[in-house]
Amino acid sequence: MTRDIAQGKWFVVYVLGISSFFASLSQNIYTPIIPIIRDSFHVRISWVNFTVSSFIFIIAVIQILLGTVIDHKDKKRLLLVSLVLIGVSAAICAYTDSFALFLLFRMVQAVGAGIIPLVVISIVAQQFEGEARAHAMGTYQILLTLAPAVSPILGGFIGEYFGYEGTFLFLLMIAVVLLIFIVYFLPGEKQTETVKKQRKGFFETYKAVLSHYTGVSIIMVSFMVFFTYFAILVYLPILLHDHYRLTLKLIGLLYLPLSVSMIAGSILFKRLQANRSLNRLLMPLLITMPLLIILFGVFHTQSLIGLSMILFGYGIMVGFSAPLFSTLISNEYIEHRGTALGLFNFVRYSGMALGGMAPALYHILSGPVLFVLLGIVLLFISVLPYQSFQGKNVS
């Protein structure tokens, strides 16, 4: 009986992980078809780029707005609503001839995509405890990390043969399939009167979350990690094209090892957490990540092989950090877990969005100086959770 329950929980984890994969897919599959969108609707590229930036911004805002109520709502119902929003908006984006309507429903799609990661990570944190929670977080993160690696390839293939309409109809098809699976296989949850009475106001809830030193310190580190990661992503094409004189095809191929290394990092976390306390995993990470960024700043123009090795190492650390941070925050917050995870997701997405704007800083600082400074800043911020967890046995 106990074994059947455990197997049922893991089946739910995989279904939820695929749902998160789908949410990320709906964001990342779009990038290769940007030229097709521009030409089909006869609009400026700046308007098409706005559909990309607004998508990320809306996802980030949803984490904050939903975070305070996620612990008090039926998460299955929220997932169903998110899939309906994505599916309906995908159908409209596929068939409309109006760019204004396309833009509007691309934003509606972002609302649906923003609901899924917070609901999923909250359910995983709720279903498991201790080592099992860390293991489940690792599995979830592996599935989530696959999306950025697979989505551009998939988007380019579908866009080439079926146009942008085919891409959105593909999203509609997956949304319908997931909707059926979740209706029949994901159990609903009943909110007790005790839980309902514990609900606090928006500002009061976030005040409680922000007053938790350990949780906030982890969230601050996660911002710098993902800010720097996206700053590197947008810097690489310029570096590889202007300095190393690589073709666009080779530049695209060099992004694949970075995505693969992030998946490897999540797998590594899943294996190591089984026989090590989380604080023993956190401490080396807090030292290694800043050093890799500093090494990138110093040596990224010296050797293409050295650059690839540093990027691969940093990708592993990013992939390792995401499930580790998620698990630590889930463990630290009990009463306001959903709000804390929502804030964590918001900060991560904000770091990604702001990191993508890093090229504006290159007018002030050179690439090497900027990344050395980012590594030093991350090293100083990493002292905060280091002090909190030093000597503490986190399981």
C-alpha positions as CSV (number, residue, x, y, z in Angstrom):
1,M,0.0,0.0,0.0
2,T,2.8,2.4,1.0
3,R,4.7,1.5,-2.1
4,D,1.7,2.2,-4.3
5,I,1.3,5.6,-2.7
6,A,4.9,6.4,-3.3
7,Q,4.7,5.4,-6.9
8,G,1.6,7.5,-7.3
9,K,3.5,10.5,-5.9
10,W,6.3,10.0,-8.4
11,F,3.9,9.7,-11.3
12,V,2.5,13.0,-10.2
13,V,6.0,14.5,-10.1
14,Y,6.6,13.5,-13.7
15,V,3.3,14.8,-14.9
16,L,4.0,18.1,-13.1
17,G,7.5,18.2,-14.4
18,I,6.2,17.8,-18.0
19,S,3.8,20.7,-17.2
20,S,6.6,22.9,-16.2
21,F,8.6,21.8,-19.3
22,F,5.5,22.9,-21.3
23,A,5.4,26.3,-19.6
24,S,9.0,26.9,-20.5
25,L,8.5,25.5,-24.0
26,S,5.7,28.0,-24.6
27,Q,8.3,30.7,-23.9
28,N,11.4,29.4,-25.6
29,I,9.9,27.8,-28.7
30,Y,9.0,31.3,-29.8
31,T,12.5,32.7,-30.4
32,P,13.4,31.0,-33.8
33,I,10.1,32.2,-35.3
34,I,10.6,35.9,-34.5
35,P,11.5,36.7,-38.2
36,I,8.4,34.9,-39.4
37,I,6.2,36.8,-37.0
38,R,7.7,40.1,-38.2
39,D,7.2,39.3,-41.9
40,S,3.7,37.8,-41.4
41,F,2.3,40.7,-39.5
42,H,4.5,43.4,-41.3
43,V,5.5,45.0,-38.0
44,R,8.8,46.4,-36.8
45,I,11.2,43.9,-35.1
46,S,11.0,46.1,-31.9
47,W,7.3,45.2,-31.6
48,V,8.1,41.5,-32.0
49,N,10.8,41.7,-29.4
50,F,8.3,43.4,-27.1
51,T,6.3,40.2,-27.2
52,V,9.3,38.4,-25.8
53,S,10.2,40.8,-23.0
54,S,6.6,41.3,-21.9
55,F,6.2,37.5,-21.7
56,I,9.1,37.2,-19.2
57,F,7.9,40.3,-17.3
58,I,4.3,38.9,-16.9
59,I,5.6,35.5,-15.7
60,A,7.7,37.3,-13.1
61,V,4.7,39.4,-11.9
62,I,2.4,36.4,-11.7
63,Q,4.9,34.8,-9.1
64,I,4.3,37.8,-6.8
65,L,0.6,38.0,-7.2
66,L,-0.1,34.3,-6.9
67,G,2.5,33.7,-4.2
68,T,0.3,34.9,-1.4
69,V,-2.7,32.8,-2.3
70,I,-1.1,29.6,-3.6
71,D,-1.2,27.9,-0.2
72,H,-4.9,28.5,0.1
73,K,-6.2,27.6,-3.4
74,D,-6.9,24.3,-5.1
75,K,-3.7,23.8,-7.0
76,K,-5.2,21.3,-9.5
77,R,-7.8,23.9,-10.4
78,L,-5.1,26.5,-10.9
79,L,-3.2,24.2,-13.2
80,L,-6.3,23.5,-15.3
81,V,-7.0,27.3,-15.6
82,S,-3.4,27.9,-16.7
83,L,-3.6,25.2,-19.4
84,V,-6.9,26.5,-20.7
85,L,-5.4,30.0,-20.9
86,I,-2.4,28.7,-22.8
87,G,-4.5,26.6,-25.2
88,V,-7.1,29.2,-26.0
89,S,-4.5,32.0,-26.5
90,A,-2.4,29.6,-28.7
91,A,-5.4,29.0,-30.9
92,I,-6.1,32.7,-31.3
93,C,-2.5,33.5,-32.0
94,A,-2.4,30.9,-34.7
95,Y,-5.5,32.2,-36.6
96,T,-5.6,35.9,-36.0
97,D,-4.6,38.4,-38.7
98,S,-4.3,41.3,-36.2
99,F,-1.0,41.9,-34.5
100,A,-2.7,43.8,-31.7
101,L,-4.8,40.7,-31.0
102,F,-1.8,38.5,-31.3
103,L,0.2,40.6,-28.8
104,L,-2.8,40.6,-26.4
105,F,-3.2,36.9,-26.4
106,R,0.5,36.2,-26.3
107,M,0.3,38.1,-22.9
108,V,-2.6,36.0,-21.9
109,Q,-0.5,33.0,-22.7
110,A,2.2,34.4,-20.4
111,V,-0.3,34.5,-17.5
112,G,-1.0,30.8,-18.0
113,A,2.7,30.0,-18.3
114,G,3.4,32.0,-15.2
115,I,0.9,30.1,-13.0
116,I,2.4,26.6,-13.8
117,P,5.9,26.8,-12.3
118,L,4.8,28.1,-8.9
119,V,1.9,25.7,-8.7
120,V,4.1,22.8,-9.6
121,I,6.9,23.6,-7.2
122,S,4.4,24.2,-4.4
123,I,2.8,20.7,-5.0
124,V,6.2,19.0,-5.1
125,A,7.3,20.8,-1.8
126,Q,3.9,19.8,-0.2
127,Q,4.0,16.1,-1.3
128,F,7.5,15.3,-0.1
129,E,9.7,15.8,3.0
130,G,13.4,15.8,3.7
131,E,15.6,13.8,1.3
132,A,12.6,12.8,-0.8
133,R,11.8,16.5,-1.4
134,A,15.3,17.2,-2.6
135,H,15.2,14.2,-4.9
136,A,11.8,15.3,-6.3
137,M,13.1,18.8,-6.8
138,G,16.1,17.4,-8.7
139,T,13.8,15.4,-11.0
140,Y,11.5,18.4,-11.5
141,Q,14.5,20.7,-12.4
142,I,15.9,18.2,-14.9
143,L,12.6,18.2,-16.8
144,L,12.4,22.0,-16.6
145,T,16.0,22.5,-17.8
146,L,15.4,20.3,-20.9
147,A,13.0,23.0,-22.3
148,P,15.6,25.7,-23.1
149,A,17.8,23.1,-24.8
150,V,15.0,21.5,-26.9
151,S,12.6,24.4,-27.5
152,P,14.7,26.5,-30.0
153,I,15.4,23.4,-32.1
154,L,11.8,22.3,-32.1
155,G,10.6,25.9,-32.8
156,G,12.9,26.2,-35.7
157,F,11.8,22.9,-37.2
158,I,8.1,23.5,-36.8
159,G,8.4,27.1,-38.0
160,E,10.4,26.0,-41.1
161,Y,7.7,23.5,-42.3
162,F,4.4,24.8,-40.8
163,G,5.0,28.5,-40.1
164,Y,4.3,30.3,-36.9
165,E,0.7,29.0,-37.0
166,G,2.0,25.4,-36.7
167,T,4.1,26.4,-33.7
168,F,1.0,27.7,-31.8
169,L,-1.2,24.8,-32.9
170,F,1.5,22.5,-31.5
171,L,1.3,24.3,-28.1
172,L,-2.5,23.9,-28.3
173,M,-2.2,20.2,-28.9
174,I,0.1,19.7,-25.9
175,A,-2.1,21.9,-23.7
176,V,-5.1,19.7,-24.5
177,V,-3.2,16.4,-23.7
178,L,-1.9,17.8,-20.4
179,L,-5.3,19.0,-19.5
180,I,-6.7,15.5,-19.9
181,F,-3.9,13.9,-17.9
182,I,-4.3,16.4,-15.0
183,V,-8.1,16.1,-14.9
184,Y,-7.9,12.3,-14.6
185,F,-4.6,11.6,-12.7
186,L,-3.8,14.6,-10.5
187,P,-5.8,14.4,-7.2
188,G,-7.5,17.6,-6.0
189,E,-7.0,18.9,-2.5
190,K,-9.3,20.0,0.2
191,Q,-8.6,23.2,2.2
192,T,-9.2,22.8,5.9
193,E,-10.7,25.5,8.0
194,T,-7.4,25.8,9.9
195,V,-5.5,26.6,6.8
196,K,-8.2,29.2,5.8
197,K,-7.9,31.0,9.1
198,Q,-4.1,31.2,8.7
199,R,-4.4,33.4,5.6
200,K,-3.0,36.8,6.0
201,G,-3.0,40.0,3.9
202,F,-0.7,40.6,0.9
203,F,1.7,43.0,2.7
204,E,1.6,41.1,6.0
205,T,2.5,37.9,4.3
206,Y,5.5,39.3,2.4
207,K,6.6,41.1,5.5
208,A,6.8,37.7,7.2
209,V,8.7,36.2,4.3
210,L,11.2,39.1,4.0
211,S,11.9,39.0,7.7
212,H,13.4,35.5,7.4
213,Y,17.1,36.1,7.1
214,T,18.1,32.7,5.8
215,G,15.4,32.5,3.1
216,V,16.1,36.1,1.9
217,S,19.8,35.5,1.7
218,I,19.3,32.5,-0.6
219,I,16.9,34.5,-2.8
220,M,19.5,37.3,-3.1
221,V,22.1,34.8,-4.2
222,S,19.7,33.3,-6.7
223,F,19.2,36.8,-8.2
224,M,22.9,37.3,-8.8
225,V,23.3,33.8,-10.2
226,F,20.6,34.2,-12.9
227,F,21.5,37.8,-13.6
228,T,25.0,36.8,-14.4
229,Y,23.9,33.7,-16.3
230,F,21.8,35.8,-18.7
231,A,24.5,38.5,-18.9
232,I,26.8,35.8,-20.2
233,L,24.2,34.5,-22.6
234,V,23.7,37.8,-24.3
235,Y,27.5,38.5,-24.2
236,L,28.5,35.3,-25.9
237,P,27.3,36.0,-29.5
238,I,29.2,39.3,-29.5
239,L,32.3,37.6,-28.1
240,L,32.3,34.6,-30.4
241,H,31.5,36.6,-33.5
242,D,33.7,39.7,-33.0
243,H,36.6,38.2,-31.1
244,Y,36.8,34.5,-32.2
245,R,35.3,35.2,-35.7
246,L,32.9,32.2,-35.6
247,T,30.0,31.7,-37.9
248,L,26.4,31.9,-36.7
249,K,26.0,28.1,-37.0
250,L,29.0,27.5,-34.7
251,I,27.8,30.1,-32.3
252,G,24.4,28.4,-32.1
253,L,26.1,25.0,-31.5
254,L,28.2,26.4,-28.6
255,Y,25.0,27.2,-26.7
256,L,24.1,23.5,-26.6
257,P,26.9,22.4,-24.2
258,L,25.8,25.1,-21.9
259,S,22.3,23.7,-21.8
260,V,23.5,20.2,-21.5
261,S,25.8,21.2,-18.5
262,M,22.7,22.6,-16.7
263,I,20.9,19.3,-17.1
264,A,24.1,17.5,-15.8
265,G,24.1,19.9,-12.8
266,S,20.5,19.0,-11.9
267,I,21.3,15.3,-12.2
268,L,24.4,15.7,-10.1
269,F,22.4,17.4,-7.3
270,K,19.8,14.6,-7.4
271,R,22.6,12.0,-6.8
272,L,24.6,13.9,-4.2
273,Q,21.7,15.0,-2.0
274,A,20.9,11.4,-1.2
275,N,23.9,11.0,1.2
276,R,24.9,14.6,2.0
277,S,23.2,17.3,4.0
278,L,22.1,20.3,2.0
279,N,24.4,22.7,3.8
280,R,27.4,20.6,2.8
281,L,26.3,21.0,-0.8
282,L,25.6,24.7,-0.5
283,M,29.0,25.7,0.9
284,P,31.2,24.6,-2.1
285,L,28.6,26.1,-4.5
286,L,28.8,29.5,-2.8
287,I,32.6,29.5,-3.4
288,T,32.8,27.8,-6.8
289,M,30.2,29.9,-8.7
290,P,31.8,33.3,-8.0
291,L,35.3,31.9,-8.8
292,L,34.0,30.6,-12.2
293,I,32.6,34.0,-13.1
294,I,35.8,35.7,-12.2
295,L,37.7,33.1,-14.3
296,F,35.3,33.8,-17.1
297,G,36.0,37.6,-16.8
298,V,39.8,37.0,-16.8
299,F,40.3,34.3,-19.4
300,H,37.2,34.4,-21.8
301,T,39.3,36.2,-24.5
302,Q,42.4,34.0,-24.2
303,S,41.3,30.6,-25.4
304,L,38.1,29.1,-27.0
305,I,38.8,25.7,-25.3
306,G,39.3,27.4,-22.0
307,L,36.2,29.5,-22.5
308,S,34.1,26.3,-23.2
309,M,35.4,24.6,-20.1
310,I,34.6,27.5,-17.9
311,L,31.1,27.8,-19.4
312,F,30.5,24.1,-19.0
313,G,31.5,24.3,-15.3
314,Y,29.3,27.3,-14.7
315,G,26.4,25.6,-16.5
316,I,26.7,22.7,-14.1
317,M,26.7,25.0,-11.1
318,V,23.6,26.9,-12.4
319,G,21.8,23.6,-12.9
320,F,22.9,22.4,-9.5
321,S,21.8,25.6,-7.7
322,A,18.2,25.7,-8.9
323,P,16.9,22.6,-7.2
324,L,19.2,23.2,-4.2
325,F,17.8,26.7,-3.6
326,S,14.2,25.5,-4.2
327,T,14.6,22.8,-1.6
328,L,16.3,25.0,0.9
329,I,13.5,27.6,0.6
330,S,10.8,24.9,0.9
331,N,12.5,23.6,4.1
332,E,13.0,27.1,5.6
333,Y,9.4,28.3,5.1
334,I,6.5,26.3,6.5
335,E,3.5,28.7,6.9
336,H,4.3,30.9,3.9
337,R,6.0,28.3,1.6
338,G,4.0,29.3,-1.5
339,T,4.7,33.0,-1.0
340,A,8.4,32.3,-0.5
341,L,8.6,30.1,-3.6
342,G,6.7,32.8,-5.6
343,L,9.2,35.4,-4.5
344,F,12.0,33.1,-5.3
345,N,10.6,32.6,-8.9
346,F,10.0,36.3,-9.2
347,V,13.6,37.1,-8.3
348,R,14.9,34.5,-10.7
349,Y,12.9,35.8,-13.6
350,S,13.8,39.4,-12.7
351,G,17.5,38.4,-12.7
352,M,17.0,36.8,-16.1
353,A,15.3,39.9,-17.5
354,L,17.8,42.4,-16.1
355,G,20.7,40.2,-17.0
356,G,19.5,40.3,-20.6
357,M,19.8,44.0,-20.5
358,A,23.5,43.8,-19.5
359,P,24.8,44.9,-22.9
360,A,23.9,48.5,-21.8
361,L,26.7,48.2,-19.2
362,Y,29.3,47.5,-21.8
363,H,29.3,51.2,-22.7
364,I,30.6,51.9,-19.2
365,L,32.7,48.8,-18.4
366,S,34.6,46.4,-20.6
367,G,33.4,42.8,-20.7
368,P,36.3,41.4,-18.6
369,V,36.0,44.1,-15.9
370,L,32.2,43.7,-15.7
371,F,32.3,39.9,-15.2
372,V,35.1,40.1,-12.7
373,L,33.0,42.6,-10.7
374,L,29.9,40.4,-11.0
375,G,31.9,37.5,-9.6
376,I,33.2,39.6,-6.7
377,V,29.6,40.9,-5.9
378,L,28.3,37.3,-5.9
379,L,31.1,36.2,-3.6
380,F,30.2,39.0,-1.1
381,I,26.5,38.2,-1.3
382,S,27.2,34.5,-0.8
383,V,28.6,35.3,2.6
384,L,25.0,35.9,3.8
385,P,23.7,32.3,3.5
386,Y,27.1,30.9,4.3
387,Q,27.0,32.5,7.8
388,S,23.4,31.3,8.3
389,F,24.1,27.7,7.4
390,Q,27.6,27.3,8.8
391,G,27.5,24.6,11.4
392,K,23.8,24.0,10.7
393,N,22.7,20.5,9.6
394,V,20.2,20.9,6.8
395,S,18.7,17.7,5.6
